[in-house]
Amino acid sequence: MKKIATLLTVFAVTAIAATALAAGKVPLPKGYAKWEKSKQQIITDKNSLFYGIHYTYVDKKAMPVFKAGGKYPEGSQFVIEYFAIKDVGGKPTAGKKNMVVLMRKDKTQKETGGWLFAGFNPDGKPSGVDPVKNCYECHLKMAKDTDLVISKYAEFK
């Protein structure tokens, strides 16, 4: 019994490490800036991890489901760019880029609900964001019924 518990613990730790390692080795998709892009979205809550101005990019594979709803096909991708808020004449404006996040449908990512989550610094290098604590847990709370996708197509119109 003790051996089984030890094996299960080793398996769980290995799965979590593999998820974090995979997310750290994934590059940003080339050409994502040419994908369909949302309108400017502003998060003014300074306590939020996503405080600032952001834009969501959706690839062609994900867009039909994004518009209509349902389960996303394997390989669907979203990229979100986050910028600091700069006040220009009393109007919030995108300042310096501070973070980029990738969300890719990947059935091998069991620990994060079948999605790979990866965070990047403004220069495109991995940021070390924890895909379980910083991404999956929030997406599970906010978007359980939309295949873990928080953004809405209405933000694109």
Secondary structure by P-SEA (a helix, b strand, c coil): caaaaaaaaaaaaaaaaaaaaaaaaccccccccccccccccccccccccccccbbbbbccccccccccccccccccbbbbbbbcccccccccccccccbbbbbbbcccccccccbbbbbbcccccccccccccccaaaaaacccccccccccccccc
